[in-house]
């Protein structure tokens, strides 16, 4: 995943995860990849995890 995001400079999306699985991936990415960020978008069954470069994430 990191290589794909680094190469394309665009986010990667992972669908079909439970809330627990998304939480585990959020924690893993945060702990191990300082240049990446994760967030979730969508609702219900359409909810998906986004992995992106921190520099691509808009400031809120």
Secondary structure, DSSP 8 states (H G I E B T S, - for coil): -HHHHHHH-S-EEEES--HHHHHHHHHHHHHH-TTEEEEEESSGGG-EEEEEEGGGS---
